[in-house]
Amino acid sequence: MHERNSVAELAGTLRGELDRYSPGEKLPSSRVLVERFRVSPVTVTRALAALAAEGLVVTRPGAGAFRAERAGRPARSGDTSWQQIALSAETGEEAVPRSVDASGVLDTLAEPPPGVIELHSGYLHPVLQPESALAAALGRAGRRPGVWGRPPVEGVADLRAWFAREIAGPSGTLAPSDVLITAGGQSALTTALRALAPPGAPVLVESPTYPGMLAAARASGLRPVPVPADDRGVRTDLLERAFRASGARVFVCQPLFANPTGAVLAPERRQEVLRAAREAGAFVVEDDFARRLAHEDAPPLPPALAADDPDGIVVHVCSLTKFTSPSLRVGALAARGPVLDRLRAIQVVDSFFVPRPLQEAALELVGSSAWPRHRRTVAAALRTRRDALLAALRRELPETAVDFVPPGGFHLWARLPDGTDEHALAAAALRAGVAVAPGRPYFSAEPPAPHVRLSFAGVAGTAELEEGVNRLRSALS
């Protein structure tokens, strides 16, 4: 059983038993709970902490846990209806929408109930995360001199140098001074969009694409304009037309293992993308989120678009988060020219800097002997899981179509039978015990067909994948 599920189940059991105790009465000791429920002391501690957060119990160090006193009369409910006007009022001829739709992001971040198989996750399952190496790196980082002091706003110099080598290669033209350390890839994307386009401006995006980027663009007042993509990446003939028709000065793309299709930008299209942007006087935001998620059978990877871009067309975004842990929110923005000053200014205004202990821990991790071992482990595991999920889909759900099998990333993009209601399917799947991501949020305009994104990275192993497909089959039928 997963630790998280064990905590939720124990908290639920204890919550149901609270009526046995009077307010202020002591609950059984942690030792008793460990023996009774056959769980670890950590699980007991976390379950009690969850109940304390709900105000149901009070924990006292050295004394134990006690049922909380009965709450007083509930606070009077006020009238907040006035906020609807304040939050939606727009002024000026060029006013932009102010609402923020995070539903596409929450589809993959929401924690499902215990026992639900997570085929919607955007992160590695704990069994694939380098938890021991992360703990050791964080411990070593905490002992570094000056680690709790204020870091440079651009980021720790050695970490910037490491990212520069990773992005452009050892002999690349990217300097450490061209790199800013960010709090993960989502933060970097948001900063880039705000820096490169004013509110109300169009921004070209691949179709389909990552919902988190679409949400960030709309939250910044931008208008995503879709450019169709196929299994060879964005259609560059349509990209040129989109630049001319929209007047956009920004194009956001994922050239490697794109989310959700898994496509890799074809060699002949790489230069076409840069040429089209150069002619339009536009920037290319390269979201290189999956470079470290190549599968064991992947061919040699193409370099980043930013690796050979002396003219500063490309603003590069990458992160360690997807490859390590959701909580290691350390990434990088790389750019050349005056745009770097604007990126730095926006990041400083938003968040000052990334905490130094986290940056130092990232440095310790990537410099350890565990790092290359982790890369090999993940590459082999992702290939095995991809093949297991694909085989289960073809066996149990032949009516779905996976048109492209990616050599990297953590998901398959499956087309559903025509007429399928994606959201109804996702709801039925959740009732059947499996969480999936409907395809509609991945499109900035009307989708051409119903899809579902199925992740193979967020489960414990291939047996869970097969069971998840079985549950999805029952939901679809």
C-alpha positions as CSV (number, residue, x, y, z in Angstrom):
1,M,0.0,0.0,0.0
2,H,1.3,3.5,-0.8
3,E,2.2,5.6,2.3
4,R,-0.1,8.3,1.2
5,N,-3.1,5.9,0.9
6,S,-2.2,4.4,4.3
7,V,-2.3,7.9,5.9
8,A,-5.6,8.8,4.4
9,E,-7.2,5.4,5.4
10,L,-5.9,5.7,9.0
11,A,-7.1,9.3,9.3
12,G,-10.5,8.3,8.0
13,T,-10.7,5.4,10.6
14,L,-9.7,7.6,13.5
15,R,-12.0,10.4,12.3
16,G,-14.9,7.9,12.5
17,E,-13.9,6.8,16.0
18,L,-13.6,10.3,17.6
19,D,-17.2,10.2,19.0
20,R,-15.9,7.5,21.4
21,Y,-13.9,10.2,23.2
22,S,-15.1,13.3,25.2
23,P,-13.6,16.7,24.3
24,G,-10.2,16.9,25.8
25,E,-9.9,13.1,26.3
26,K,-6.6,11.5,25.3
27,L,-6.5,9.2,22.3
28,P,-4.6,5.9,22.3
29,S,-0.8,6.4,22.1
30,S,1.1,6.2,18.9
31,R,2.6,2.8,19.9
32,V,-0.9,1.4,20.4
33,L,-2.1,2.7,17.0
34,V,1.0,1.3,15.3
35,E,0.3,-2.2,16.8
36,R,-3.4,-2.0,16.2
37,F,-3.4,-0.9,12.6
38,R,0.0,-2.5,11.6
39,V,1.3,0.7,10.1
40,S,4.5,2.6,10.6
41,P,5.0,5.3,13.2
42,V,5.4,7.9,10.4
43,T,1.9,6.9,9.1
44,V,0.4,7.4,12.6
45,T,2.1,10.8,13.0
46,R,0.9,12.0,9.6
47,A,-2.6,10.8,10.2
48,L,-2.8,12.6,13.5
49,A,-1.4,15.7,11.9
50,A,-4.1,15.6,9.2
51,L,-6.8,15.4,11.9
52,A,-5.1,18.3,13.8
53,A,-5.2,20.4,10.6
54,E,-8.9,19.8,10.5
55,G,-9.3,21.0,14.1
56,L,-10.5,17.6,15.3
57,V,-7.6,16.7,17.5
58,V,-4.9,18.6,19.4
59,T,-1.4,17.1,19.7
60,R,0.9,18.0,22.6
61,P,4.6,17.1,22.4
62,G,5.4,14.6,25.1
63,A,1.8,14.1,26.1
64,G,0.0,12.7,23.1
65,A,-3.1,13.5,21.0
66,F,-6.4,14.7,22.5
67,R,-9.8,15.2,21.0
68,A,-10.3,18.9,20.4
69,E,-12.8,20.9,22.3
70,R,-16.1,21.4,20.6
71,A,-16.0,24.4,18.3
72,G,-18.0,27.4,19.3
73,R,-20.8,28.9,17.3
74,P,-19.9,29.1,13.6
75,A,-18.9,32.4,12.3
76,R,-21.6,34.5,10.7
77,S,-21.8,34.0,6.9
78,G,-21.2,37.3,5.2
79,D,-22.4,38.6,1.8
80,T,-19.5,38.2,-0.7
81,S,-21.6,38.7,-3.8
82,W,-20.1,42.1,-4.4
83,Q,-16.8,40.4,-5.4
84,Q,-18.3,39.1,-8.7
85,I,-18.5,42.7,-9.9
86,A,-15.0,43.7,-8.6
87,L,-13.4,40.6,-10.1
88,S,-14.9,40.9,-13.5
89,A,-15.1,44.6,-14.1
90,E,-13.1,45.7,-17.2
91,T,-12.2,49.2,-18.2
92,G,-10.6,50.6,-21.3
93,E,-11.0,49.7,-25.0
94,E,-8.4,47.0,-24.8
95,A,-9.5,45.3,-21.6
96,V,-8.5,41.6,-21.4
97,P,-10.3,38.8,-19.5
98,R,-9.4,38.6,-15.9
99,S,-10.7,35.1,-15.0
100,V,-8.2,32.3,-14.5
101,D,-9.1,28.7,-15.6
102,A,-6.8,26.2,-13.9
103,S,-9.0,23.2,-14.6
104,G,-6.6,21.7,-17.1
105,V,-3.8,21.9,-14.6
106,L,-5.8,20.6,-11.7
107,D,-6.8,17.6,-13.8
108,T,-3.2,16.3,-13.4
109,L,-2.4,17.8,-10.0
110,A,-5.5,16.7,-8.1
111,E,-4.9,13.9,-5.6
112,P,-7.5,11.2,-6.2
113,P,-9.2,9.2,-3.4
114,P,-7.3,6.2,-1.9
115,G,-7.2,3.1,-4.1
116,V,-7.5,5.1,-7.4
117,I,-4.9,4.2,-10.0
118,E,-3.2,7.4,-11.2
119,L,-3.0,7.4,-15.0
120,H,-3.3,11.2,-15.0
121,S,-0.1,12.1,-13.1
122,G,2.5,14.4,-14.5
123,Y,5.2,13.2,-12.1
124,L,7.3,10.1,-11.4
125,H,5.8,7.7,-8.9
126,P,7.8,7.6,-5.6
127,V,9.3,4.2,-6.5
128,L,11.0,6.0,-9.5
129,Q,12.0,9.1,-7.6
130,P,15.6,9.2,-6.2
131,E,14.4,9.8,-2.7
132,S,17.5,8.5,-0.9
133,A,19.8,10.5,-3.2
134,L,17.6,13.6,-2.7
135,A,17.7,13.2,1.1
136,A,21.5,12.8,1.1
137,A,21.9,15.8,-1.2
138,L,19.7,18.0,0.9
139,G,21.6,16.9,4.0
140,R,25.0,17.7,2.4
141,A,23.6,21.0,1.1
142,G,22.4,22.0,4.5
143,R,26.0,21.8,5.8
144,R,27.5,24.0,3.1
145,P,28.9,27.3,4.4
146,G,26.6,30.2,3.8
147,V,23.8,27.9,2.6
148,W,21.1,29.8,4.6
149,G,22.2,33.2,3.3
150,R,20.7,35.2,0.5
151,P,21.7,33.8,-2.9
152,P,22.3,35.9,-6.0
153,V,19.0,36.8,-7.6
154,E,20.1,35.1,-10.9
155,G,20.9,31.9,-9.0
156,V,23.9,30.2,-7.6
157,A,26.8,30.5,-10.1
158,D,27.8,26.8,-10.2
159,L,24.2,25.8,-10.8
160,R,23.9,28.3,-13.6
161,A,27.0,26.9,-15.2
162,W,25.7,23.3,-14.9
163,F,22.5,24.3,-16.7
164,A,24.4,26.2,-19.4
165,R,26.4,23.0,-20.1
166,E,23.2,20.9,-20.1
167,I,21.4,23.1,-22.5
168,A,24.1,23.9,-25.0
169,G,26.6,21.1,-24.5
170,P,30.2,21.4,-23.2
171,S,31.3,23.3,-26.3
172,G,28.1,25.3,-26.8
173,T,27.8,29.0,-27.0
174,L,25.6,29.5,-23.9
175,A,27.4,31.2,-21.0
176,P,26.4,30.8,-17.3
177,S,25.6,34.5,-17.4
178,D,22.8,33.7,-19.9
179,V,21.0,31.5,-17.4
180,L,18.5,32.4,-14.6
181,I,17.6,29.8,-12.0
182,T,13.8,29.5,-11.5
183,A,11.4,27.8,-9.2
184,G,10.6,25.0,-11.7
185,G,9.4,25.0,-15.2
186,Q,5.9,26.4,-14.7
187,S,7.4,29.5,-13.0
188,A,9.8,29.9,-15.9
189,L,7.1,29.6,-18.5
190,T,5.0,32.2,-16.8
191,T,7.9,34.6,-16.5
192,A,8.8,34.2,-20.2
193,L,5.2,34.8,-21.3
194,R,4.9,37.9,-19.2
195,A,8.3,39.2,-20.4
196,L,7.7,38.6,-24.1
197,A,4.1,39.7,-24.8
198,P,1.9,42.5,-23.5
199,P,-1.6,41.8,-22.2
200,G,-4.1,41.2,-25.0
201,A,-1.4,40.1,-27.5
202,P,-1.6,36.8,-29.4
203,V,0.8,34.0,-28.7
204,L,1.2,31.0,-31.1
205,V,1.0,27.6,-29.5
206,E,1.2,24.0,-30.7
207,S,-2.1,22.2,-31.0
208,P,-2.5,20.2,-28.8
209,T,-0.2,21.5,-26.1
210,Y,0.4,21.6,-22.3
211,P,-2.6,23.0,-20.4
212,G,-0.4,24.7,-17.8
213,M,1.1,26.9,-20.5
214,L,-2.3,27.7,-21.9
215,A,-3.5,28.6,-18.4
216,A,-0.4,30.8,-17.7
217,A,-0.9,32.6,-21.1
218,R,-4.5,33.4,-20.4
219,A,-3.8,34.4,-16.8
220,S,-1.4,36.9,-18.3
221,G,-4.1,38.3,-20.6
222,L,-2.6,36.7,-23.7
223,R,-4.6,35.0,-26.5
224,P,-3.3,31.5,-27.5
225,V,-3.5,30.9,-31.2
226,P,-3.3,27.2,-32.2
227,V,-0.9,25.9,-34.8
228,P,-1.6,22.2,-35.7
229,A,1.1,19.7,-35.0
230,D,1.6,16.1,-36.1
231,D,3.9,13.3,-35.1
232,R,6.8,15.3,-36.5
233,G,6.1,18.4,-34.4
234,V,4.5,21.7,-35.4
235,R,3.4,22.1,-39.0
236,T,5.9,24.8,-40.1
237,D,3.9,25.6,-43.2
238,L,1.0,26.6,-41.0
239,L,3.3,28.3,-38.5
240,E,4.4,30.9,-41.1
241,R,0.7,31.5,-42.0
242,A,-0.1,31.9,-38.3
243,F,2.6,34.5,-37.8
244,R,1.4,36.5,-40.7
245,A,-2.3,36.3,-39.9
246,S,-2.1,37.0,-36.1
247,G,0.9,39.4,-35.9
248,A,2.2,37.3,-33.0
249,R,5.7,37.9,-31.7
250,V,5.9,34.7,-29.6
251,F,5.7,31.0,-30.4
252,V,5.8,28.4,-27.6
253,C,6.8,24.9,-28.5
254,Q,8.0,21.6,-27.0
255,P,10.4,20.3,-29.6
256,L,11.2,17.1,-27.7
257,F,8.6,14.6,-26.5
258,A,5.8,17.1,-26.6
259,N,3.1,17.0,-24.1
260,P,0.6,15.4,-24.8
261,T,1.5,13.8,-28.2
262,G,5.1,12.8,-27.5
263,A,6.2,14.1,-30.9
264,V,9.8,15.1,-31.6
265,L,10.3,18.1,-34.0
266,A,11.7,16.7,-37.3
267,P,15.2,17.8,-38.3
268,E,14.1,19.7,-41.4
269,R,11.4,21.6,-39.3
270,R,13.9,22.8,-36.6
271,Q,15.5,25.4,-38.9
272,E,12.1,26.3,-40.4
273,V,10.8,27.2,-37.0
274,L,13.7,29.5,-36.3
275,R,13.5,31.0,-39.8
276,A,9.8,31.7,-39.5
277,A,10.3,33.4,-36.1
278,R,13.3,35.4,-37.4
279,E,11.2,36.7,-40.4
280,A,8.3,37.6,-38.0
281,G,10.6,39.3,-35.5
282,A,9.4,36.9,-32.9
283,F,10.7,34.9,-30.0
284,V,10.5,31.1,-29.7
285,V,9.9,29.8,-26.2
286,E,11.4,26.3,-26.1
287,D,9.9,24.2,-23.3
288,D,12.5,21.4,-23.0
289,F,10.7,19.7,-20.0
290,A,11.3,16.1,-21.1
291,R,15.0,15.8,-22.2
292,R,15.9,13.7,-19.2
293,L,12.9,11.5,-19.8
294,A,14.2,9.7,-22.9
295,H,13.4,6.0,-22.9
296,E,16.0,3.2,-23.0
297,D,15.4,2.7,-26.7
298,A,15.4,6.3,-27.7
299,P,17.7,7.4,-30.6
300,P,20.4,10.1,-30.0
301,L,18.6,13.2,-28.9
302,P,18.7,16.4,-31.0
303,P,20.3,19.4,-29.3
304,A,18.1,22.1,-27.8
305,L,17.0,24.8,-30.2
306,A,18.9,27.3,-27.9
307,A,22.2,25.4,-28.3
308,D,23.0,27.2,-31.6
309,D,21.1,30.4,-31.5
310,P,23.5,33.4,-31.3
311,D,20.8,35.9,-32.3
312,G,18.7,35.3,-29.2
313,I,15.6,34.1,-30.9
314,V,15.1,31.2,-28.5
315,V,14.1,31.6,-24.8
316,H,14.8,28.2,-23.3
317,V,12.9,26.7,-20.4
318,C,13.9,23.5,-18.5
319,S,13.6,21.9,-15.1
320,L,14.8,19.1,-12.8
321,T,11.3,18.6,-11.4
322,K,9.8,16.1,-13.8
323,F,12.9,13.9,-13.6
324,T,13.3,13.9,-9.8
325,S,10.4,15.0,-7.5
326,P,7.5,17.3,-7.6
327,S,9.0,19.2,-4.7
328,L,12.4,19.8,-6.2
329,R,11.2,22.9,-8.0
330,V,14.4,24.0,-9.6
331,G,14.6,25.0,-13.2
332,A,16.3,27.4,-15.6
333,L,15.6,30.2,-18.1
334,A,18.2,30.8,-20.8
335,A,18.2,33.7,-23.1
336,R,20.6,36.1,-24.9
337,G,20.3,39.9,-25.3
338,P,18.2,42.6,-23.7
339,V,15.4,40.1,-23.0
340,L,17.4,38.5,-20.3
341,D,17.2,41.8,-18.2
342,R,13.4,41.8,-18.5
343,L,13.2,38.1,-17.6
344,R,15.4,38.8,-14.5
345,A,13.3,41.9,-13.5
346,I,10.0,40.0,-13.7
347,Q,11.4,37.1,-11.7
348,V,12.8,39.4,-9.0
349,V,9.5,41.3,-8.7
350,D,7.5,38.0,-8.5
351,S,9.6,35.9,-6.1
352,F,13.0,37.6,-5.4
353,F,15.0,34.3,-5.8
354,V,14.9,30.6,-5.5
355,P,15.8,29.5,-1.9
356,R,19.5,28.8,-1.7
357,P,19.2,25.4,0.2
358,L,17.1,24.1,-2.7
359,Q,19.7,25.3,-5.3
360,E,22.6,23.8,-3.3
361,A,20.7,20.5,-2.9
362,A,20.1,20.4,-6.7
363,L,23.9,20.9,-7.2
364,E,24.7,18.1,-4.8
365,L,22.3,15.8,-6.6
366,V,23.4,16.3,-10.2
367,G,27.1,16.1,-9.1
368,S,26.6,12.8,-7.2
369,S,27.2,9.2,-8.4
370,A,23.5,8.6,-7.9
371,W,22.6,10.9,-10.8
372,P,23.8,8.8,-13.8
373,R,22.3,5.7,-12.1
374,H,19.0,7.4,-11.7
375,R,19.0,8.4,-15.4
376,R,19.6,4.7,-16.4
377,T,16.9,3.5,-14.0
378,V,14.3,5.9,-15.3
379,A,15.1,5.3,-18.9
380,A,14.6,1.5,-18.5
381,A,11.5,1.8,-16.4
382,L,9.8,4.3,-18.7
383,R,10.4,2.0,-21.7
384,T,9.0,-1.0,-19.8
385,R,5.9,0.9,-18.6
386,R,5.3,2.5,-22.0
387,D,5.3,-0.9,-23.7
388,A,3.1,-2.4,-21.0
389,L,0.5,0.4,-21.3
390,L,0.5,0.2,-25.0
391,A,0.0,-3.6,-25.0
392,A,-2.8,-3.3,-22.5
393,L,-4.6,-0.7,-24.6
394,R,-4.3,-2.7,-27.8
395,R,-5.6,-5.8,-26.0
396,E,-8.4,-4.3,-23.8
397,L,-9.3,-1.1,-25.7
398,P,-8.7,-1.7,-29.4
399,E,-11.3,1.0,-30.2
400,T,-8.9,3.6,-29.0
401,A,-6.0,4.6,-31.3
402,V,-2.5,5.5,-30.3
403,D,-1.1,6.9,-33.6
404,F,2.4,7.6,-32.3
405,V,4.5,5.7,-29.7
406,P,7.0,8.2,-28.3
407,P,10.6,7.3,-27.4
408,G,10.5,9.6,-24.4
409,G,8.2,11.3,-22.0
410,F,5.7,9.8,-19.6
411,H,2.4,9.5,-21.4
412,L,0.5,8.1,-24.4
413,W,-2.0,10.2,-26.4
414,A,-5.0,8.1,-27.2
415,R,-7.8,9.0,-29.6
416,L,-11.2,7.9,-28.4
417,P,-14.1,6.7,-30.5
418,D,-16.0,9.5,-32.2
419,G,-18.7,10.9,-30.1
420,T,-17.1,10.0,-26.8
421,D,-17.8,12.6,-24.1
422,E,-14.3,13.0,-22.6
423,H,-15.4,14.5,-19.3
424,A,-18.1,12.0,-18.8
425,L,-15.6,9.3,-19.4
426,A,-13.1,10.8,-16.9
427,A,-15.8,10.9,-14.3
428,A,-16.9,7.3,-15.0
429,A,-13.3,6.2,-14.9
430,L,-12.8,7.9,-11.5
431,R,-15.8,6.0,-10.2
432,A,-14.3,2.8,-11.6
433,G,-11.1,3.5,-9.7
434,V,-8.7,5.1,-12.3
435,A,-7.9,8.8,-12.9
436,V,-7.2,9.9,-16.5
437,A,-6.7,13.3,-18.1
438,P,-9.4,14.3,-20.7
439,G,-8.0,15.7,-23.9
440,R,-10.1,18.9,-24.3
441,P,-7.9,21.1,-22.0
442,Y,-4.9,20.4,-24.3
443,F,-6.5,22.4,-27.2
444,S,-6.7,26.2,-27.2
445,A,-9.6,26.0,-29.7
446,E,-12.1,23.3,-30.8
447,P,-10.4,19.8,-30.7
448,P,-10.6,17.7,-33.9
449,A,-11.5,14.6,-32.0
450,P,-12.0,13.3,-28.4
451,H,-8.7,12.2,-26.7
452,V,-7.4,11.1,-23.4
453,R,-3.9,11.4,-22.0
454,L,-2.7,8.3,-20.2
455,S,0.5,8.6,-18.0
456,F,2.6,5.5,-17.3
457,A,5.0,7.3,-14.8
458,G,2.7,7.9,-11.9
459,V,2.0,4.2,-10.9
460,A,3.9,1.7,-8.9
461,G,4.5,-0.8,-11.8
462,T,3.2,-2.6,-14.9
463,A,0.5,-4.5,-12.9
464,E,-1.1,-1.2,-11.9
465,L,-1.0,-0.1,-15.5
466,E,-2.8,-3.2,-16.7
467,E,-5.4,-2.9,-13.9
468,G,-5.9,0.7,-14.7
469,V,-6.7,-0.1,-18.4
470,N,-9.1,-2.8,-17.2
471,R,-11.0,-0.2,-15.1
472,L,-10.9,2.3,-18.0
473,R,-12.5,-0.4,-20.2
474,S,-15.4,-0.8,-17.8
475,A,-15.8,3.0,-17.7
476,L,-15.8,3.3,-21.5
477,S,-18.3,0.6,-21.9
